[in-house]
Amino acid sequence: MPPTLSVSGSSDIGRIRRRNEDAITLRPELGIAIVADGMGGHPGGDVASRIAADTAAELLGDALQPGSGNGSFPARMLAVVERAVLTAHERIRSRGAQEPELDGMGTTLTAMVVDPETGSWVIGHVGDSRAYRARNGRLEQLTRDDTWVQQQIDRGTMLPSAARLSPYAHLLTQCLGLEDAPEPQVMSGRGSPGDLYLLCTDGLVGMLDDDAMSALLEEHACEDGDSTADADDATIEALLAAANEAGGHDNITAALVRIR
């Protein structure tokens, strides 16, 4: 892996759930990080999230092989990421058709791929898992939640502070695996040295608000002379531990992508 990028992550079952329906797939050598959150209480949530993460990693990895395409990284990968998300949806649907006990399974998906040489990145997203960027002490949410409460916020009928307390906070407006095909959010950008990207499931953001996550990222920031990998691993452990200490009501998954 070129020395300009590091990728790390972990998942925790939390303190309430009996199984982990989150999935995480990392391919640091290719600049790929993916998190998915199977729909709790639905059949095969863990199966759906694993299909989604593995499918996205497979298609993104294939597209990054030498000779696999021409053009700039963002121009080429925007279409690839969208196709990866939709292919994951189709494979989940196909598996559910083959195994009736899994019919109705669904999952969120947030996938990021970064060009280690230029820092250009592309993100594909469906559901309420999130991607954030931490830059110069400021944490910015890059993705938009596909939830009922986010719709109300966009319409001006609900304040963001009230959304966290709403009993409908986790009501998704779209995900992978249901009858209607999703319309993924696909976006691109270019990172700068020092940027840190956080991909996470709602088991993290449901327990910690943005200010709390930002404080933990700052507290465990990599200092000069420190191992970046060790610092990022410690940051992830701190995020998961804090979510558990706050209640651990859901599975918790986080991945960090750092541009050095």
C-alpha positions in Angstrom: 0.0 0.0 0.0 1.4 3.5 -0.9 2.4 5.4 2.2 -0.3 8.1 1.7 -3.3 6.2 3.0 -4.3 4.0 5.9 -7.6 2.1 6.4 -8.7 0.4 9.6 -12.0 -0.6 11.3 -13.8 -2.9 13.7 -17.3 -4.0 14.7 -18.9 -4.8 18.1 -22.1 -6.6 18.9 -23.1 -4.0 21.5 -24.8 -4.7 24.9 -28.3 -5.5 23.8 -28.4 -7.5 20.6 -27.9 -11.2 20.5 -26.1 -11.2 17.1 -24.2 -8.8 15.1 -26.1 -7.8 11.9 -23.4 -5.2 10.9 -20.8 -6.1 8.3 -17.5 -4.4 7.6 -15.1 -5.1 4.7 -11.7 -3.4 4.4 -9.2 -3.6 1.5 -6.5 -1.2 2.6 -4.2 -2.1 -0.3 -6.9 -0.7 -2.6 -8.2 2.1 -0.5 -11.6 0.5 0.1 -13.7 0.7 3.2 -17.3 -0.6 3.5 -19.9 -0.7 6.3 -23.4 -2.2 6.2 -26.1 -2.6 8.8 -28.7 -5.4 8.3 -32.2 -4.4 9.2 -32.8 -5.4 12.9 -35.7 -7.6 13.5 -36.0 -8.7 9.9 -35.0 -12.2 8.7 -31.4 -12.5 7.5 -30.2 -9.0 8.4 -26.7 -10.3 8.9 -26.9 -12.2 5.6 -28.0 -9.1 3.7 -25.3 -6.9 5.2 -22.6 -9.5 4.4 -23.8 -9.9 0.8 -23.8 -6.1 0.4 -20.3 -5.5 1.8 -18.7 -8.4 -0.1 -20.4 -7.5 -3.4 -19.3 -3.9 -3.2 -15.7 -4.9 -2.3 -15.7 -7.4 -5.2 -16.8 -5.0 -7.8 -14.7 -2.1 -6.6 -11.7 -4.3 -6.4 -12.2 -5.6 -9.9 -12.4 -2.0 -11.2 -9.1 -1.1 -9.6 -7.1 -3.8 -11.2 -4.5 -2.7 -13.8 -6.0 -2.2 -17.2 -9.5 -2.3 -16.0 -10.5 1.1 -17.2 -9.5 4.5 -18.6 -10.1 8.1 -17.5 -9.7 9.9 -14.2 -10.3 8.1 -11.0 -13.5 10.0 -10.0 -15.0 9.8 -13.5 -14.4 6.1 -13.7 -15.3 5.1 -10.2 -18.6 7.1 -9.9 -20.3 4.7 -12.3 -18.5 1.7 -10.7 -19.7 2.6 -7.2 -23.3 3.1 -8.3 -23.2 -0.3 -10.1 -21.7 -2.0 -7.1 -24.5 -0.7 -4.8 -27.2 -1.8 -7.2 -25.6 -5.1 -7.8 -25.5 -5.7 -4.1 -29.3 -5.0 -4.0 -29.9 -7.5 -6.8 -27.9 -10.2 -5.1 -29.8 -9.7 -1.9 -33.0 -10.0 -3.7 -31.9 -13.1 -5.6 -30.8 -14.8 -2.4 -34.1 -14.0 -0.8 -35.9 -15.6 -3.7 -33.8 -18.7 -3.5 -34.3 -19.0 0.3 -37.9 -18.0 1.3 -36.9 -17.7 5.0 -34.7 -14.8 4.0 -37.4 -13.0 2.0 -37.6 -9.4 3.1 -34.1 -9.1 4.4 -32.5 -5.7 3.9 -29.4 -3.6 4.7 -27.9 -0.2 4.6 -24.6 0.3 2.7 -21.9 2.9 2.8 -18.9 2.3 0.6 -15.8 4.4 0.1 -12.9 4.0 -2.3 -9.9 6.4 -2.3 -7.1 6.8 -4.8 -3.9 6.7 -2.6 -1.9 8.7 -5.2 -4.2 11.7 -5.5 -6.6 11.5 -2.5 -9.6 11.5 -4.8 -12.5 9.6 -3.4 -15.9 8.3 -4.3 -18.7 7.3 -1.8 -21.8 5.2 -2.5 -24.6 5.2 0.1 -28.1 3.9 0.9 -29.7 4.0 4.3 -28.7 5.6 7.6 -25.1 4.4 8.0 -22.9 7.5 7.5 -19.7 8.9 6.1 -18.0 11.8 7.8 -14.9 13.9 7.1 -12.8 15.3 10.0 -10.7 18.2 8.8 -9.0 20.9 10.9 -11.0 19.9 14.0 -14.4 20.0 12.2 -16.5 16.9 11.7 -18.7 17.1 8.6 -21.4 14.6 7.6 -21.0 13.8 3.9 -23.9 11.4 3.4 -27.6 12.2 3.8 -29.7 9.7 5.9 -32.4 7.9 4.0 -34.9 8.2 6.9 -38.3 9.6 7.7 -36.9 12.1 10.2 -34.4 13.4 7.7 -37.3 14.1 5.3 -39.0 16.1 8.0 -35.8 18.1 8.7 -35.4 18.8 4.9 -39.1 20.1 4.9 -38.5 22.3 7.9 -41.0 20.5 10.1 -38.5 19.0 12.5 -35.3 20.3 14.1 -32.2 18.1 14.0 -32.1 18.1 17.8 -35.6 16.7 17.9 -34.8 14.1 15.3 -32.5 12.2 17.6 -35.3 11.7 20.2 -38.0 10.8 17.7 -39.4 7.2 18.0 -39.2 7.2 14.2 -35.5 8.1 14.0 -34.5 4.7 12.5 -37.4 4.4 10.0 -35.7 4.1 6.7 -37.1 5.5 3.5 -34.9 3.1 1.4 -32.4 0.3 1.8 -31.0 -2.6 -0.2 -33.0 -5.7 -0.5 -36.6 -4.6 -0.6 -38.9 -4.7 -3.6 -38.2 -1.2 -4.8 -34.7 -0.7 -6.1 -32.8 2.0 -4.2 -31.6 5.3 -5.6 -28.1 5.4 -4.2 -26.3 8.6 -3.3 -23.0 8.7 -5.1 -20.6 11.5 -4.5 -16.9 12.3 -5.1 -14.3 14.7 -3.7 -10.6 15.1 -3.1 -9.0 14.7 0.2 -6.1 16.7 1.7 -3.2 15.4 3.8 -4.5 15.1 7.4 -8.1 14.4 6.4 -9.8 11.6 8.3 -12.9 9.9 7.0 -15.2 8.0 9.3 -17.7 5.4 8.0 -20.1 4.1 10.7 -23.4 2.4 11.3 -26.2 3.9 13.4 -25.2 1.9 16.4 -22.4 4.6 16.8 -24.3 7.7 15.9 -27.4 6.6 17.8 -25.3 6.6 21.0 -22.9 9.5 20.3 -23.7 12.8 18.8 -21.4 14.5 16.3 -19.7 16.6 19.0 -18.9 13.6 21.1 -17.5 11.7 18.1 -15.4 14.8 17.1 -14.0 15.1 20.6 -12.9 11.4 20.5 -11.3 11.9 17.2 -9.4 14.9 18.5 -8.4 13.1 21.7 -6.9 10.2 19.9 -5.4 12.1 17.0 -2.1 10.8 15.7 0.8 12.8 17.1 4.1 13.3 15.3 6.2 10.1 15.6 3.2 7.9 16.4 2.2 5.0 14.3 -0.8 6.0 12.2 -2.2 2.5 12.3 -1.9 2.2 16.1 -3.5 5.6 16.6 -6.4 4.8 14.3 -7.0 1.4 16.0 -7.0 3.2 19.3 -9.5 5.7 18.0 -11.8 3.0 16.8 -11.6 1.2 20.1 -12.5 4.4 21.9 -15.5 5.1 19.6 -16.9 1.6 20.1 -16.2 1.7 23.9 -18.0 5.1 24.2 -21.0 3.9 22.3 -21.2 0.8 24.6 -20.8 3.0 27.7 -23.7 5.2 26.4 -25.9 2.1 26.3 -24.8 -0.1 23.4 -28.3 -0.4 22.2 -27.3 -1.6 18.7 -24.4 -3.3 16.9 -21.6 -0.8 16.4 -19.3 -0.6 13.4 -16.7 2.0 12.5 -14.0 2.4 9.8 -11.4 5.1 9.5 -9.7 6.2 6.2 -6.8 8.6 6.8 -4.9 10.5 4.1 -1.5 11.1 5.5 
